[in-house]
């Protein structure tokens, strides 16, 4: 295996973690009267030591309607 290929490999996110993150995002969203957007959700998740990008939070919200 070449050196650049070794360092390029990134950990893949599993469906299990996506489901767990989806539950956490839903919980925060529903606890705040369904008024939080991606930016406020990102801040709330960051307070719980969960680092996600706004884009990923947006995708999770879009998947869940």
Buried (B, 14 or more C-beta within 10 A) or exposed (E): EEEEEEEEEEEEEEEEEBEEBBEBBBEBBEEEEEEBEBEBBBEBBEEEEBEBEEEBBBBBBEEEE
